[in-house]
Amino acid sequence: MLHKKLSANIYVILLFTLSFIGMILNIELFRGIDLVFGSIFIFLTMRYFGTAAGLLSAFICGGYTLFLWGNPYGLICLLLEAWFVGFFYHKYKKSLILLDGLFILLISFPLSAFSSHFLLGMDWLETILIIMKQGINMVLNVLMANLIIILIDSLRGSPSVRKVSYQELLFTLLMLSFLVPVVISLVFLGRTEVDEVRLDIQSKISRANDELTLGFYNLYNMYTKPLEKISYNLEEKIYMNNPIPEEYLSAELRKAAESAPGFVSVSLFQGNKEIHHYSSTKDYNNFYSHNDLVDRIEHDAVFSSINPPSGSVTEPFVALNQPVILNQSNTQWGVLAGIIPASDFSVLTSELNTRDLNITILDERKSVVFSTQSNLNPNDVFKRNKKEIDFERPDADKLEDKISSLNEWSEHSYSSTSTVSKSIPWSIHISMPISTYKDQLYGKLINLMLFAYLFAGIALAFSIFISYSLQISLRKVARLTNNLPEKIARDEKIVWPKVLIREISEIVDNFKTTEDKIRNMFNDILSAQENLTYLAHFDLLTNVYNRNYIMEKFTQFTEEAEDRKMAVFFIDLDRFKIINDTLGHHTGDRVLKEVAERLKKECDKEDIIARQGGDEFIIFIPFLASEEEAALKASKIVKALSKSYNLFGETYHITASLGISLYPDDGEEIHNLVKNADMAMYAAKEKGKNNYQFYNSNIRQLAVSKVRMENELRRAIERHQLELYYQPQIDLKSSRITGVEALLRWFHPELGIVSPSEFIPIAEESGLIIEIGEWVIEKACRDAKLWKRAGAGKLNISVNVSMKQFLHENLIRTINNHLQKNKLNPSNLKLEITESAAMSQPEKTISRLLLLKEMNIDLALDDFGTGFSSLHHLKNLPVDILKIDRSFINDLETNPNDTAIVKALIQMAHSLGMEVVAEGVETLAQQQILEVIGCDTLQGYVFSKPLPNKELLTLLLQYDRNSTVG
């Protein structure tokens, strides 16, 4: 017992020591932001020796954080973490990772934010950085601790050890596999970012120093040239022993001062005696000591500052001493001294002020000649800022290492001091504050942290997925190991694999491959981000914008100017579906591209063209002077789109209908403007297509009326308000009723009788025509069956079919079902399609007609003469009956032209083997003319109006008894 207690104490001390070492061997993530690892061993201590031991270990480690960070936050956080995790872990036996995650979210993050921002005075960027770092550090530590605990428990093999789930094990491994390289990357990238700031500042200071040095040389040359010229002239006169008149000296010194505007005075000295002096004003006469000049005489021209001036002049000055050398004897005869205001040197720094550089020019006495810093005045003795890190100092790196936080580092400046030259024995001191880079640097570091959190999320998702996959595999293994007692009974040797170690190895190997793939995928995603703007805003087919872009730009324009007039054009290509259906989608795509190019040519560069989808385009006009301008532009667009299209050597004509809505009159939201322009476009289609219409209240009312009509029509179908009426067809040769045409009627309880011309187009647009058409076929077949049973004799029934239903895939099946259900002969059913519908898609029409002909169903071409039939297509249409439109019958008695046309149509139809039916016959005179010119069948009020089923049956039975038409 004593031995076990001694061993436990040794382990506790060892863990205390390791936890303290984990704090000392910290890794600096960024300057002053460290990753510490002591809590790994605090968790181990708490796990195996209780919460109290964990708290003691946390107290020891937290004491070191007082030295490391200079505040008690680390101590408080470690103690709270050890208590929270230890208490709930030993009480509820929950996952260490889960408990520490709760602590991080509920306690650590709020506590860190409060202490960093409100107590330590950090700004929010640094606070966020601290919080994010702490989260990564704590998660990394608990994961490593949990992995060590799992390994220790697996080696101990004690039955009392808490069993670890696969998901927890996988999650731990996956998170570590992600976080370890991520943290290493963070350390490298964080230090790299800090170093890049240092190198960037050093580069800027170096460039500024080079520019200033070059500027000094330029000023030096500018000022020395006039003095050298005087010196040369004096040398000649002295050499020739010529006298030097005062007038000559005055003129020469004045020229020197004027040629170099910076000179306020120029003097000539021989020895300590001033021979001559020139000054631009009286204020600059003898305001300096001659000794200031003579004491600094060199053999070359030299810049030097002079003692603070006296008298009426208070600003600092600089002297340029040019010796007068007699070359023959190589002796100095005298000195020319030019006096320059120190403020003239500000021109050297004016162009550098915008670079956040602090520039100070020092003379040979280390006094300030000029400075961009407001706290440094000329002639002040220069003192270096304590928070400056001079690049030239050998201990600069050590000074940086003493900085304990990013915030403190950002309060420092980098600097450099250099001497110009021997002729210009001054120094240039340049410094740049690090704070300029603070926000940029913090932003980059936070982004790096965000990537780390993103990777952690990916690891979590993968752990769940792989865990689920492994559990399925283990269940399969379990099924394979059934009948285990029988194997034991047969004394079979069972060798159990070390499942945990093997699975860890497999998971790690698989995850390495997965991680590589994810990295590649992530790189692909990053590179693909450059295309996101294009994909989000452009239509890939036509290379114009899409609707999303118009939405964004509309919001932008309305925010910039609320009183601006704007317009939205909604364009739909007329009968574009025919191009797709007949020539193929590749041809349709070519048309759409051509339409987009034509729109670009007709629109201004400010206009935004977008493809809504299919054959619909939207144009947003952000700058509109008037409604007339919109009308003119719409007219040009409609005209441009109506021009012929050359498609694979063939010429095709496509038109467009265009609707216009105006901002703000027709709406203040882009959705409303597009909707209203869409309604206006449909109004243009109803007015014959190939035109434009402005949105107005009438259009809206019409649209609302259509919606209501559609809703009422749906209710009519549900409530059985639709009925079939039948109009008899009379054979003119036998004067017998040979057939009837089924005509749809709608009896609304409130609206009364609704004309088919009102609701059939709505049924076409809404697609209800398919359901209605199927009902008509079903009802007509049922009624025909009733007539047959009642003894009405053989009777053909004609049913009108819309083009949508005619080409619908269910048409053949519907007809077959109802013919068979009602035991009708297919020859008794006749289908009617209009001439204009048949000619809209002749190839598809002919194909469908041939299928119906194979079923022995007669086909009629309705309203013949009102469309634009091609005789070429007409002769190829496999139709049996030609129905002449009532518009030719109305004036048959009075208009010989109509008689001639009808006669020609009858002869043409007969020559093609077709039967002719004249519809709309209302007078006996019309009937007689039709008999004379050879018409086969008539239909109209001259014999009977359309009748309901029962009345028709009565007529049929009565007619059958009489066997003649009255």
Salt bridges, closest charged atoms under 4 A:
ASP123 OD2 - LYS438 NZ 2.65
ASP153 OD2 - ARG47 NH2 3.44
ASP153 OD1 - ARG156 NH1 3.77
GLU168 OE2 - ARG162 NH2 3.21
GLU193 OE1 - LYS444 NZ 3.60
ASP200 OD2 - LYS204 NZ 3.68
GLU211 OE2 - ARG355 NH1 3.24
GLU246 OE1 - HIS276 ND1 2.71
GLU258 OE2 - ARG254 NE 3.97
GLU274 OE2 - HIS277 ND1 3.37
GLU274 OE1 - HIS290 NE2 3.66
ASP363 OD2 - ARG365 NH2 3.53
GLU364 OE2 - ARG296 NE 3.49
GLU388 OE1 - ARG384 NH1 3.86
GLU388 OE1 - HIS429 NE2 3.02
ASP390 OD2 - ARG384 NH1 2.72
ASP395 OD2 - ARG393 NH2 3.01
ASP397 OD1 - ARG198 NH2 3.64
GLU400 OE1 - ARG31 NH2 3.60
GLU400 OE2 - ARG198 NE 2.78
GLU411 OE1 - LYS387 NZ 3.11
GLU486 OE1 - ARG490 NH1 3.98
GLU492 OE2 - ARG490 NE 2.92
GLU506 OE2 - ARG502 NH1 3.08
GLU515 OE2 - ARG519 NH2 3.23
ASP539 OD1 - ARG611 NH1 3.22
GLU552 OE1 - HIS537 NE2 2.93
ASP572 OD2 - LYS685 NZ 2.81
ASP574 OD1 - LYS685 NZ 2.60
ASP581 OD2 - LYS577 NZ 2.65
ASP581 OD2 - LYS844 NZ 3.88
GLU594 OE2 - ARG598 NE 3.04
GLU597 OE2 - LYS600 NZ 3.45
ASP604 OD2 - LYS633 NZ 3.02
ASP607 OD2 - LYS633 NZ 2.69
GLU686 OE2 - LYS706 NZ 1.88
GLU710 OE2 - ARG714 NH2 2.77
GLU712 OE2 - ARG715 NH1 3.00
GLU712 OE1 - HIS748 NE2 2.67
GLU741 OE1 - LYS883 NZ 2.98
GLU765 OE2 - LYS706 NZ 3.61
GLU778 OE2 - ARG782 NE 3.91
ASP783 OD2 - LYS779 NZ 2.79
GLU832 OE2 - LYS883 NZ 3.07
ASP858 OD2 - LYS830 NZ 2.65
ASP880 OD1 - LYS853 NZ 2.57
GLU919 OE1 - LYS883 NZ 3.66
ASP936 OD2 - HIS910 NE2 2.92
